[in-house]
Amino acid sequence: MADSTLLRDSPLTVALTTLTKTLITSFSIFGVSPSTAPNTPTPQISLLYKYPESYEFPLKSEQFIVPQPPTISKLPSVSKEIMKKHPTQYVTMLPGEETSTICVCLRQNEFLNITSDLINPVGLTAELFKEPYYTQRTYCFTTTCPYFNCLFALLSQLSEIGYRNKLEYYYSFILRVEMQSPNFTVNPIKALLEVKLQQFMKLERPTEAINVMLGNNNKTTFPCSKVFLSSQKSSEIERSMGLVGDYSLIRLFCTMTVEDVLNTLCMMMCGYGVILLSDNVTSTSSCVLGLLTLFYPFYWPGIFIPYVPDILFEFFETPVPILCGGSYPPYKCKVNAYVEELDQGYWNYFTGRKTKYFDSVTLPEVLLPWRTELLNQLNVLVKTYVPTSPSVEEREVFIEMMDQKKVVDFSEHVRKVLREVLYNRLIQSVYNFCLKTKTDKLDLFIQKYPKQFYPKGYAFMKKFVES
């Protein structure tokens, strides 16, 4: 795949193996400032809150933390659903030269002039809702531990507590009572929020499933996958990839068919980059993370960005192999990658959006070895565990409501199938070949090893060893 030293020193690998004492390294809120004029054509993304104050974000972090530009819209007087819409959850990475920064993000609709009490504590009155405009604000944890199922639950509680009173006031005293109690006020809850935040920031980095106090003082257990390797470095990367898979694999197979997943994995193993396309940042980023998990025990050697910001489409055209997600660019991109559309609807199929916006690598006539066995076993798991609701939002809500033990079980079973059916056999075949031929020269290995799979698996093995 590439020199192992280079891979282990890659920013992605460093990010997944860096050990810190605590689970969370920082908390922040990004979005449109409450003082922004409603008619601003291009609202600016600002860092509205940060804890601890000493934490330093890399340059232009807001572009990756808020990859889709926020908008300002007037709230229809009869609408209740916009503000009750399920928050958007996604994972992103802040790229760096030596290490990347893992960010867990939650974006929700909020009133333009009313923020979380952490930013600007204020007592609510009817005057604040005379002309209600809404925008999107993003809550973010940075972490060195991809314990995403737990982190999203903590982040959701912070965002919900910080905005619940404001929404209840709006529905009860503005929409329903028609401002019959204009003098009613809701007092700020900043002190409560700060106590909760400080509790979360003190959580130690877990080595196994942990219990966290959520909701009405109820302890919630967040299970995680087992680690099978014994060496410290290997076990740390495996633990991290297991945590990534616990969150992402069920979402990957909710969004892509088993055949499409295996085709895309085949491209990655042949040395090609992969770009997943969708306007939905939740499904796109989770699918990219899922593919990264399935690629292990190999280390992705190129650029890794779960969701390319809408204003940085030039990342698509990098000559370096890239594994990323993103939306459709405003111009046609020539990319050295395989492009897969996640929104496989009627409109995309008949308008050819992919060919309109991308000049990309086509799927070569190669298949993963033991593909039929992989298909059969993975399809059984998908039918057993994976929800089939029609929309991404409904699937996301359903997954969050699932027993987390089942979500983790699915992740473990999928990775076990890949390990036993594909990777262990590949590694064993390389070992047997080297033992039999007693060759230690790379050029001879690349030339001779694929020939033992002729004709059925020769094309894949040739591209695989050359990559």
C-alpha positions in Angstrom: 0.0 0.0 0.0 2.8 2.4 0.9 5.8 2.5 3.2 4.5 1.4 6.6 6.6 4.1 8.4 5.0 6.8 6.3 1.5 5.4 7.0 2.0 5.2 10.7 3.3 8.8 10.8 0.3 10.1 8.7 -1.8 12.8 10.4 -4.8 10.5 10.4 -3.0 7.7 12.1 -1.4 10.0 14.6 -4.9 11.5 15.4 -6.3 8.0 16.0 -3.4 6.9 18.3 -2.7 10.0 20.4 -3.4 9.3 24.0 -4.8 12.0 26.3 -6.1 11.8 29.9 -9.6 13.1 29.1 -12.2 12.1 26.5 -12.9 15.7 25.4 -10.2 18.3 24.7 -12.5 21.3 23.9 -16.1 22.4 23.4 -17.1 25.2 21.1 -20.1 26.8 19.4 -19.8 28.2 15.8 -22.4 30.0 13.8 -24.0 33.4 12.9 -23.6 36.1 15.5 -26.9 37.2 17.1 -26.2 40.8 16.1 -26.1 39.9 12.4 -28.7 41.8 10.3 -31.4 39.4 8.9 -30.8 40.7 5.3 -27.1 39.8 5.3 -26.6 38.0 1.9 -23.6 35.9 3.1 -23.6 35.4 6.9 -20.2 35.0 8.4 -19.3 32.0 10.5 -18.0 33.1 13.9 -16.6 31.3 16.9 -19.2 32.2 19.5 -18.0 30.2 22.5 -15.0 28.2 23.5 -14.1 26.1 26.5 -11.4 26.1 27.7 -10.5 29.6 26.6 -6.9 28.6 26.1 -7.7 26.0 23.4 -6.3 27.0 20.0 -8.0 25.9 16.8 -5.9 25.4 13.6 -6.2 28.1 11.0 -9.5 28.2 9.1 -11.1 25.5 11.4 -14.5 27.0 11.0 -14.6 26.0 7.3 -14.3 22.3 8.2 -16.5 22.5 11.4 -19.2 24.3 9.5 -18.8 22.7 6.0 -22.2 24.0 4.7 -22.7 27.8 5.0 -25.4 28.9 7.4 -28.4 30.8 6.2 -30.8 33.3 7.7 -34.5 32.8 7.0 -37.7 34.2 8.4 -39.7 31.7 10.4 -43.2 31.2 9.0 -45.7 32.2 11.6 -47.6 28.9 11.4 -44.5 26.6 11.3 -43.5 24.5 14.3 -41.5 21.8 12.5 -38.5 23.9 11.5 -37.4 24.6 15.0 -38.2 21.0 16.1 -36.2 19.5 13.3 -33.8 16.8 14.4 -30.3 18.2 14.8 -27.8 17.2 12.2 -24.9 15.1 13.5 -21.6 14.6 11.7 -17.9 13.9 12.3 -15.2 16.0 10.6 -11.4 16.3 10.7 -9.3 19.4 10.9 -6.3 18.6 8.6 -2.8 19.3 9.8 0.8 18.6 8.7 1.6 16.3 11.6 -1.7 15.3 13.0 -5.4 15.9 12.3 -8.0 17.0 14.9 -11.1 14.9 15.3 -14.3 17.0 15.6 -17.8 15.7 16.7 -20.4 18.3 15.5 -24.1 18.9 16.0 -25.9 21.5 13.9 -29.3 22.8 15.0 -31.8 25.5 14.0 -31.8 28.5 16.4 -33.4 31.9 16.5 -31.0 34.4 15.0 -31.1 36.8 18.0 -31.3 34.2 20.7 -28.3 31.9 21.4 -27.4 29.3 24.0 -27.1 30.8 27.5 -23.4 29.9 27.4 -22.9 32.6 24.8 -25.3 35.3 25.9 -27.6 34.6 28.9 -30.8 36.6 28.6 -34.2 36.5 30.1 -36.8 35.8 27.4 -39.7 38.2 26.7 -42.2 38.3 23.9 -40.4 41.3 22.4 -37.6 39.0 21.2 -40.0 37.1 19.0 -41.6 40.0 17.1 -39.9 39.1 13.9 -38.4 35.6 14.4 -35.6 34.8 12.1 -33.7 31.5 12.4 -30.2 30.2 11.4 -28.0 27.2 12.0 -25.4 27.0 14.8 -22.9 24.2 15.3 -21.9 22.7 18.6 -18.5 20.9 18.6 -16.3 18.7 20.7 -12.7 18.1 19.7 -11.3 14.8 20.9 -8.4 12.3 20.4 -10.7 9.4 21.1 -13.4 8.5 18.5 -16.0 7.4 21.0 -18.6 8.9 18.8 -21.8 7.2 20.1 -21.0 8.6 23.6 -19.8 12.0 22.4 -22.9 12.7 20.3 -25.1 11.9 23.3 -23.1 14.3 25.5 -23.2 17.0 22.8 -26.9 16.6 22.2 -27.6 17.1 25.9 -25.6 20.4 26.0 -27.4 21.7 22.9 -30.8 20.6 24.2 -30.4 22.0 27.7 -29.1 25.3 26.3 -32.1 25.8 24.0 -35.0 23.8 25.5 -36.4 26.7 27.5 -36.3 29.1 24.6 -38.3 26.7 22.3 -40.8 25.9 25.1 -41.3 29.6 25.6 -41.8 30.2 21.9 -44.4 27.4 21.5 -46.3 28.1 24.7 -46.4 31.9 24.8 -46.0 33.0 21.2 -47.7 30.4 19.0 -50.3 29.0 21.3 -51.3 31.8 23.8 -50.9 34.6 21.3 -48.7 36.6 23.7 -51.4 36.7 26.4 -48.6 36.7 29.0 -46.1 39.2 27.6 -44.5 39.8 30.9 -43.6 36.1 31.4 -39.8 35.6 31.4 -37.5 32.6 31.4 -34.4 33.2 33.5 -30.9 32.3 32.1 -29.5 28.9 33.0 -25.9 29.6 32.3 -24.7 28.3 35.7 -26.5 24.9 35.1 -24.9 24.6 31.6 -21.4 25.4 32.9 -21.7 22.7 35.6 -22.8 20.1 33.1 -20.1 21.1 30.6 -17.4 20.9 33.3 -18.6 17.5 34.3 -18.3 16.3 30.7 -14.9 17.8 30.3 -13.6 15.8 33.3 -14.6 12.4 31.8 -11.5 10.3 31.5 -10.5 8.7 28.2 -12.2 5.2 28.3 -10.4 1.9 27.8 -13.8 0.0 27.9 -17.5 0.8 28.0 -18.3 3.7 30.3 -21.4 4.9 32.2 -22.3 8.5 31.8 -25.0 10.5 33.8 -27.5 11.7 31.2 -31.0 13.1 31.3 -32.9 12.8 34.6 -29.8 11.6 36.6 -29.9 8.3 34.8 -26.7 6.5 34.0 -26.4 5.4 30.4 -23.9 2.8 29.3 -22.1 3.2 25.9 -20.7 -0.2 24.9 -17.8 -0.5 22.5 -16.1 -3.2 20.4 -13.5 -5.6 21.8 -9.8 -5.3 21.1 -8.1 -8.5 20.0 -4.5 -7.4 19.3 -1.9 -7.4 22.1 0.8 -4.9 21.1 0.2 -1.4 22.5 0.5 0.4 19.1 -1.7 -2.2 17.3 -4.3 -2.4 20.0 -4.6 1.4 20.1 -5.3 1.8 16.4 -7.6 -1.2 16.5 -9.5 0.2 19.5 -9.9 3.5 17.7 -11.0 1.9 14.4 -13.5 -0.2 16.5 -15.0 2.9 18.0 -15.2 4.5 14.6 -17.0 1.4 13.3 -19.4 1.3 16.2 -20.8 4.6 15.1 -20.3 4.4 11.3 -20.8 0.9 10.0 -24.6 0.7 10.6 -25.0 4.0 8.9 -22.8 3.0 6.0 -25.0 -0.1 5.3 -28.2 2.0 5.8 -27.0 4.2 3.0 -25.2 2.0 0.5 -25.9 -1.5 -0.7 -23.6 -4.3 0.2 -22.5 -4.6 -3.5 -21.7 -0.9 -3.7 -19.7 -1.0 -0.4 -17.6 -3.9 -1.7 -17.1 -2.3 -5.1 -15.9 0.9 -3.3 -13.6 -1.0 -0.9 -12.2 -2.8 -4.0 -11.2 0.5 -5.5 -9.5 1.6 -2.3 -7.5 -1.6 -2.1 -6.4 -1.1 -5.7 -4.9 2.3 -4.8 -7.7 4.6 -6.1 -9.2 7.5 -4.2 -12.9 7.6 -3.4 -15.3 10.5 -3.3 -18.8 10.0 -1.9 -21.4 12.6 -3.0 -24.4 13.8 -1.1 -25.8 17.1 0.2 -26.5 15.3 3.5 -23.5 15.8 5.7 -24.6 13.1 8.2 -24.8 10.2 5.8 -21.8 11.3 3.8 -19.4 11.7 6.7 -20.5 8.5 8.4 -20.1 6.5 5.1 -16.6 7.8 4.7 -15.8 6.8 8.2 -17.4 3.4 7.6 -15.2 2.8 4.6 -12.1 3.8 6.6 -13.1 1.2 9.2 -13.5 -1.6 6.6 -10.1 -0.7 5.0 -8.4 -1.6 8.3 -5.9 -3.4 8.9 -4.5 -1.3 6.0 -3.8 2.4 6.8 -5.2 4.9 4.4 -2.1 6.6 2.9 -3.7 9.7 1.4 -5.9 12.6 2.3 -8.9 11.9 4.6 -11.7 14.4 5.0 -15.2 13.1 6.0 -16.9 16.1 4.4 -15.1 18.6 2.1 -16.4 22.2 2.9 -18.5 23.6 0.1 -16.0 26.4 -0.5 -13.0 24.1 -0.8 -13.9 21.9 -3.8 -10.3 22.1 -5.1 -9.6 19.3 -2.6 -11.4 16.9 -5.0 -8.7 17.6 -7.7 -5.7 16.6 -5.6 -3.3 14.1 -7.3 -2.9 12.4 -4.0 -5.3 9.5 -3.2 -8.3 11.0 -1.3 -11.0 9.4 0.8 -13.7 12.0 1.3 -17.3 13.1 1.1 -18.8 16.2 -0.2 -21.5 18.0 -2.2 -21.7 18.6 -5.9 -19.1 21.3 -7.0 -20.1 24.4 -9.0 -17.9 23.4 -11.9 -16.7 20.1 -13.5 -13.8 18.6 -11.6 -11.2 16.2 -13.1 -10.4 13.8 -10.2 -8.1 10.9 -9.7 -10.7 9.1 -7.7 -13.7 6.8 -8.0 -16.9 8.8 -7.4 -20.0 7.3 -5.8 -23.4 9.0 -5.4 -25.2 8.3 -2.2 -28.5 10.0 -3.3 -29.5 7.3 -5.8 -32.9 8.8 -6.6 -34.8 9.2 -9.8 -33.5 12.7 -10.4 -29.8 11.8 -10.1 -30.2 8.7 -12.3 -31.8 10.4 -15.3 -29.9 13.7 -15.2 -26.5 12.2 -14.8 -25.3 14.6 -12.2 -22.1 12.7 -11.5 -20.9 12.8 -15.1 -22.0 16.5 -15.3 -19.7 17.5 -12.4 -16.9 14.9 -12.4 -14.5 13.5 -14.9 -13.5 10.5 -12.7 -12.1 7.0 -12.6 -14.5 4.4 -13.8 -15.0 1.0 -12.0 -12.4 -1.4 -13.5 -13.2 -5.0 -14.3 -11.8 -6.2 -11.0 -13.6 -7.8 -8.0 -12.6 -8.5 -4.5 -11.5 -12.1 -4.0 -14.0 -14.3 -2.2 -16.6 -11.7 -3.1 -19.6 -14.1 -3.2 -18.8 -15.3 0.3 -18.5 -11.7 1.5 -21.8 -10.7 -0.1 -23.7 -13.6 1.4 -22.5 -13.1 5.0 -22.8 -9.3 4.9 -26.4 -9.5 3.5 -27.4 -11.7 6.3 -26.1 -9.2 8.9 -27.8 -6.3 7.1 -31.2 -8.0 7.1 -30.8 -8.8 10.8 -29.6 -5.4 12.1 -30.0 -2.5 9.7 -33.2 -0.3 9.6 -34.8 0.4 6.2 -36.6 3.7 6.8 -36.9 5.8 3.6 -35.2 9.0 4.7 -31.8 9.7 6.3 -33.4 11.6 9.1 -35.8 8.8 10.0 -33.0 6.2 9.9 -30.8 8.4 12.1 -33.6 8.7 14.7 -34.2 5.0 14.6 -30.5 4.2 15.1 -30.3 6.5 18.0 -33.2 4.7 19.6 -31.7 1.3 19.0 -30.1 -0.7 21.8 -26.5 0.4 21.5 -25.4 -3.1 22.2 -27.0 -4.2 18.9 -25.3 -1.4 17.1 -21.9 -2.4 18.4 -22.7 -6.1 17.7 -23.3 -5.3 14.1 -20.0 -3.4 13.9 -18.1 -6.4 15.4 -19.8 -8.9 13.1 -19.1 -6.9 10.0 -15.4 -6.4 10.8 -15.1 -10.1 11.8 -16.5 -11.1 8.4 -14.0 -8.9 6.5 -11.1 -10.0 8.7 -11.8 -13.8 8.4 -13.1 -14.0 4.8 -10.8 -11.4 3.2 -7.9 -10.0 5.1 -6.6 -13.1 7.0 -6.7 -15.0 3.7 -4.8 -12.3 1.8 -2.2 -12.0 4.5 -1.8 -15.8 4.7 -1.5 -16.1 0.9 1.3 -13.5 0.9 3.1 -15.3 3.8 2.8 -18.7 2.0 4.0 -17.3 -1.3 7.1 -15.7 0.3 7.8 -18.9 2.3 7.5 -21.0 -0.9 9.5 -18.8 -3.2 12.0 -17.5 -0.6 12.0 -14.1 -2.4 12.7 -10.9 -0.6 12.7 -8.6 -3.6 9.7 -6.3 -4.0 9.8 -6.1 -7.8 9.8 -9.9 -8.1 7.0 -10.2 -5.6 4.9 -7.7 -7.5 5.6 -9.6 -10.8 5.0 -13.2 -9.6 2.5 -13.1 -6.7 -0.6 -12.2 -8.7 0.0 -15.0 -11.2 -1.0 -17.7 -8.7 -4.6 -16.3 -8.8 -4.9 -16.4 -12.6 -7.4 -16.0 -14.2 -10.2 -15.1 -11.8 -8.3 -13.0 -9.2 -5.3 -11.9 -11.2 -6.6 -8.4 -12.2 -7.4 -7.5 -8.6 -4.2 -8.9 -7.1 -2.0 -7.2 -9.7 -3.5 -3.8 -8.9 -3.5 -4.6 -5.2 0.2 -5.3 -4.9 1.1 -2.5 -7.3 -0.7 0.0 -5.1 
